[in-house]
């Protein structure tokens, strides 16, 4: 089966306790990203021709080796987000954060790092796939996945804190403008930005060519740069 053979995912719905403006945010999300759930990978998959991937650690690394690495990934993420604002003319104004379902340090750290998060949407139980070997038992149901949001200016300190959340807890979040027309997210060792058009994506890629994945690097990317001799050896 191809992806087109599967039914579309059921739409998200407003979470209990969501504030009145949550519906407007959901309407804007559905307008910009129809049929997509608010995970960072969903935005990327929606516009594959308008995605730029940047590496933030040397040689495609994913782990922070020391404090200098932590400062480097934060600095690059800040510069990329500010450049995205410049290219699009739209400032970052919304944070969408996947909720941590389990109690503990991770949930507490997310809430303290991004104060003012409010309930937004809940992902319904996904459609079953066509794999007959997958059996869903009748045990206690797991909590549904949900997302919270925060509206307002996103300053450099917040971008730095969000980068650390990703590297230490793999937090799933997106930075977006008020109309939700572009999305920026970071992961271990990299940043993905989904622009409105391929032309905007190319303009952003041209600003930071040294941070693009090298030619021949595996994984998802559209724009790349020439590989260094050392990278060619690693890729061979």
ABEGO torsion letter per residue (X at the ends): XBAAABBBBBBBBBBBGBBAAAAAAAAAAAAABBGBBBBAAAAAAABAAABBBBBABBGGBABBABAAAAAAAAAAAAAAAAAAAAAAGBBBABBBBBBBABBEAAAAAAAAABBGBBBBBBBBBBBBBABAABBBBABBBBBBBBBBBBBEBBBAAAAAAAAAAAAAAGBBBBBBBAAGABBBBBBBGBBBBBBABAAAAAAAAAABAAABBBBGBBEBBABBBBBBAAAAAAAX
